[in-house]
Amino acid sequence: MAFTLKLNDEYLLPAIVCDQCGEIVTAGGFHLSRLTPDQSISSEQPAHQVCGEACYEAFVSAQPLDDEWFAIPLDAYLANLVRSLNIDPDAVLAREQALTASEHTRDEGPE
Ligand SMILES: [Zn+2]
């Protein structure tokens, strides 16, 4: 699992790191899951993210031969996750910005 946080000035921003090459994964990357030999989704659910098709091919070819993997476009995986969790991105970001603003006001206020 390659979900991580990057420090950008004073803010921690979420990022996804490619499990194959270590670069930051953009919306064009893929979420990978493993299939069991009977073609169902593995109960262990190892999940990986890669930055593109070349890293997908390299990742899969480095796995044991009897493993089968499938790739979901990362944007589709995340969009469906957001929907299934009933997350309203605009409302969440507004809440986070208001929280950050109130913390800054408190930090900069007189003592
Ligand atoms: Zn990569």
py3Dmol code that shows the C-alpha trace and the ligand (Angstrom):
import py3Dmol

protein = """\
ATOM      1  CA  MET A   1       0.000   0.000   0.000  1.00  0.00           C
ATOM      2  CA  ALA A   2       1.592   3.167  -1.163  1.00  0.00           C
ATOM      3  CA  PHE A   3      -0.624   5.885   0.225  1.00  0.00           C
ATOM      4  CA  THR A   4       1.611   8.379   1.977  1.00  0.00           C
ATOM      5  CA  LEU A   5       1.911  11.983   3.122  1.00  0.00           C
ATOM      6  CA  LYS A   6       4.274  14.593   1.703  1.00  0.00           C
ATOM      7  CA  LEU A   7       5.254  17.754   3.536  1.00  0.00           C
ATOM      8  CA  ASN A   8       4.546  20.754   1.311  1.00  0.00           C
ATOM      9  CA  ASP A   9       5.780  23.812   3.224  1.00  0.00           C
ATOM     10  CA  GLU A  10       3.808  23.516   6.461  1.00  0.00           C
ATOM     11  CA  TYR A  11       1.040  21.296   5.060  1.00  0.00           C
ATOM     12  CA  LEU A  12       0.884  17.520   4.873  1.00  0.00           C
ATOM     13  CA  LEU A  13      -0.583  16.512   1.530  1.00  0.00           C
ATOM     14  CA  PRO A  14      -1.677  13.000   0.638  1.00  0.00           C
ATOM     15  CA  ALA A  15       0.218  11.330  -2.186  1.00  0.00           C
ATOM     16  CA  ILE A  16       0.453   7.887  -3.730  1.00  0.00           C
ATOM     17  CA  VAL A  17       3.867   6.391  -4.478  1.00  0.00           C
ATOM     18  CA  CYS A  18       4.349   3.861  -7.302  1.00  0.00           C
ATOM     19  CA  ASP A  19       5.111   0.413  -5.862  1.00  0.00           C
ATOM     20  CA  GLN A  20       7.354  -0.277  -8.850  1.00  0.00           C
ATOM     21  CA  CYS A  21       9.461   2.852  -9.459  1.00  0.00           C
ATOM     22  CA  GLY A  22       8.833   5.047  -6.408  1.00  0.00           C
ATOM     23  CA  GLU A  23       7.560   8.050  -8.369  1.00  0.00           C
ATOM     24  CA  ILE A  24       4.368   9.898  -7.424  1.00  0.00           C
ATOM     25  CA  VAL A  25       1.304   8.304  -9.027  1.00  0.00           C
ATOM     26  CA  THR A  26      -1.014  10.664 -10.909  1.00  0.00           C
ATOM     27  CA  ALA A  27      -4.654  10.117 -11.911  1.00  0.00           C
ATOM     28  CA  GLY A  28      -3.389   8.084 -14.889  1.00  0.00           C
ATOM     29  CA  GLY A  29      -2.000   5.383 -12.594  1.00  0.00           C
ATOM     30  CA  PHE A  30      -3.558   2.077 -11.635  1.00  0.00           C
ATOM     31  CA  HIS A  31      -4.777   0.327  -8.500  1.00  0.00           C
ATOM     32  CA  LEU A  32      -3.796  -3.363  -8.602  1.00  0.00           C
ATOM     33  CA  SER A  33      -5.458  -6.298  -6.917  1.00  0.00           C
ATOM     34  CA  ARG A  34      -4.637  -9.986  -7.024  1.00  0.00           C
ATOM     35  CA  LEU A  35      -6.952 -12.730  -8.189  1.00  0.00           C
ATOM     36  CA  THR A  36      -6.970 -16.170  -6.600  1.00  0.00           C
ATOM     37  CA  PRO A  37      -6.507 -19.226  -8.859  1.00  0.00           C
ATOM     38  CA  ASP A  38     -10.334 -19.577  -9.091  1.00  0.00           C
ATOM     39  CA  GLN A  39     -10.489 -15.999 -10.419  1.00  0.00           C
ATOM     40  CA  SER A  40     -12.120 -14.515  -7.332  1.00  0.00           C
ATOM     41  CA  ILE A  41     -10.588 -11.588  -5.535  1.00  0.00           C
ATOM     42  CA  SER A  42      -7.929 -12.723  -3.078  1.00  0.00           C
ATOM     43  CA  SER A  43      -9.087 -12.637   0.551  1.00  0.00           C
ATOM     44  CA  GLU A  44      -5.708 -11.213   1.523  1.00  0.00           C
ATOM     45  CA  GLN A  45      -6.464  -8.263  -0.758  1.00  0.00           C
ATOM     46  CA  PRO A  46      -2.914  -7.126  -1.258  1.00  0.00           C
ATOM     47  CA  ALA A  47      -3.318  -3.826  -3.031  1.00  0.00           C
ATOM     48  CA  HIS A  48      -0.688  -1.877  -4.888  1.00  0.00           C
ATOM     49  CA  GLN A  49      -0.564   1.265  -6.970  1.00  0.00           C
ATOM     50  CA  VAL A  50       1.591   1.895 -10.019  1.00  0.00           C
ATOM     51  CA  CYS A  51       2.125   5.028 -12.089  1.00  0.00           C
ATOM     52  CA  GLY A  52       1.368   3.608 -15.544  1.00  0.00           C
ATOM     53  CA  GLU A  53       1.261   0.646 -17.893  1.00  0.00           C
ATOM     54  CA  ALA A  54       5.046   0.140 -18.009  1.00  0.00           C
ATOM     55  CA  CYS A  55       5.244  -0.144 -14.225  1.00  0.00           C
ATOM     56  CA  TYR A  56       2.152  -2.387 -14.226  1.00  0.00           C
ATOM     57  CA  GLU A  57       3.869  -4.789 -16.632  1.00  0.00           C
ATOM     58  CA  ALA A  58       7.140  -4.692 -14.658  1.00  0.00           C
ATOM     59  CA  PHE A  59       5.345  -5.208 -11.325  1.00  0.00           C
ATOM     60  CA  VAL A  60       3.253  -8.139 -12.528  1.00  0.00           C
ATOM     61  CA  SER A  61       6.166  -9.867 -14.252  1.00  0.00           C
ATOM     62  CA  ALA A  62       8.133  -9.732 -10.975  1.00  0.00           C
ATOM     63  CA  GLN A  63       5.344 -11.583  -9.085  1.00  0.00           C
ATOM     64  CA  PRO A  64       5.040 -15.371  -8.777  1.00  0.00           C
ATOM     65  CA  LEU A  65       3.801 -16.847 -12.055  1.00  0.00           C
ATOM     66  CA  ASP A  66       0.608 -18.354 -10.614  1.00  0.00           C
ATOM     67  CA  ASP A  67      -0.537 -14.956  -9.357  1.00  0.00           C
ATOM     68  CA  GLU A  68      -2.970 -13.112 -11.553  1.00  0.00           C
ATOM     69  CA  TRP A  69      -3.374  -9.382 -11.157  1.00  0.00           C
ATOM     70  CA  PHE A  70      -5.844  -6.936 -12.503  1.00  0.00           C
ATOM     71  CA  ALA A  71      -5.589  -3.179 -12.762  1.00  0.00           C
ATOM     72  CA  ILE A  72      -8.274  -0.553 -12.190  1.00  0.00           C
ATOM     73  CA  PRO A  73      -7.563   2.996 -13.377  1.00  0.00           C
ATOM     74  CA  LEU A  74      -6.704   4.914 -10.216  1.00  0.00           C
ATOM     75  CA  ASP A  75      -9.170   7.718 -10.970  1.00  0.00           C
ATOM     76  CA  ALA A  76     -12.009   5.196 -11.313  1.00  0.00           C
ATOM     77  CA  TYR A  77     -10.974   3.364  -8.132  1.00  0.00           C
ATOM     78  CA  LEU A  78     -10.863   6.584  -6.096  1.00  0.00           C
ATOM     79  CA  ALA A  79     -14.041   8.082  -7.596  1.00  0.00           C
ATOM     80  CA  ASN A  80     -15.968   4.909  -6.781  1.00  0.00           C
ATOM     81  CA  LEU A  81     -14.460   4.809  -3.291  1.00  0.00           C
ATOM     82  CA  VAL A  82     -15.489   8.420  -2.648  1.00  0.00           C
ATOM     83  CA  ARG A  83     -19.016   7.616  -3.826  1.00  0.00           C
ATOM     84  CA  SER A  84     -19.337   4.396  -1.821  1.00  0.00           C
ATOM     85  CA  LEU A  85     -18.138   6.167   1.338  1.00  0.00           C
ATOM     86  CA  ASN A  86     -20.638   8.992   0.744  1.00  0.00           C
ATOM     87  CA  ILE A  87     -17.871  11.577   0.843  1.00  0.00           C
ATOM     88  CA  ASP A  88     -18.724  15.077  -0.406  1.00  0.00           C
ATOM     89  CA  PRO A  89     -15.281  16.348  -1.494  1.00  0.00           C
ATOM     90  CA  ASP A  90     -16.287  20.030  -1.572  1.00  0.00           C
ATOM     91  CA  ALA A  91     -17.777  19.871   1.934  1.00  0.00           C
ATOM     92  CA  VAL A  92     -14.741  18.004   3.303  1.00  0.00           C
ATOM     93  CA  LEU A  93     -12.262  20.476   1.791  1.00  0.00           C
ATOM     94  CA  ALA A  94     -14.292  23.463   3.053  1.00  0.00           C
ATOM     95  CA  ARG A  95     -14.275  21.940   6.553  1.00  0.00           C
ATOM     96  CA  GLU A  96     -10.505  21.327   6.397  1.00  0.00           C
ATOM     97  CA  GLN A  97      -9.814  24.859   5.148  1.00  0.00           C
ATOM     98  CA  ALA A  98     -11.965  26.367   7.909  1.00  0.00           C
ATOM     99  CA  LEU A  99     -10.099  24.280  10.495  1.00  0.00           C
ATOM    100  CA  THR A 100      -6.713  25.361   9.119  1.00  0.00           C
ATOM    101  CA  ALA A 101      -7.805  29.004   9.050  1.00  0.00           C
ATOM    102  CA  SER A 102      -8.975  28.873  12.673  1.00  0.00           C
ATOM    103  CA  GLU A 103      -5.668  27.271  13.726  1.00  0.00           C
ATOM    104  CA  HIS A 104      -3.715  30.029  11.970  1.00  0.00           C
ATOM    105  CA  THR A 105      -5.872  32.717  13.592  1.00  0.00           C
ATOM    106  CA  ARG A 106      -5.215  31.184  17.004  1.00  0.00           C
ATOM    107  CA  ASP A 107      -1.459  30.835  16.315  1.00  0.00           C
ATOM    108  CA  GLU A 108      -1.159  34.448  15.216  1.00  0.00           C
ATOM    109  CA  GLY A 109      -3.393  35.971  17.877  1.00  0.00           C
ATOM    110  CA  PRO A 110      -2.082  38.013  20.828  1.00  0.00           C
ATOM    111  CA  GLU A 111      -1.104  36.031  23.911  1.00  0.00           C
TER     112      GLU A 111
END
"""
ligand_1 = """\
1
ZN
Zn 6.103 3.703 -11.627
"""
view = py3Dmol.view(width=600, height=400)
view.addModel(protein, "pdb")
view.setStyle({"model": 0}, {"cartoon": {"style": "trace"}})
view.addModel(ligand_1, "xyz")
view.setStyle({"model": 1}, {"stick": {}})
view.zoomTo()
view.show()
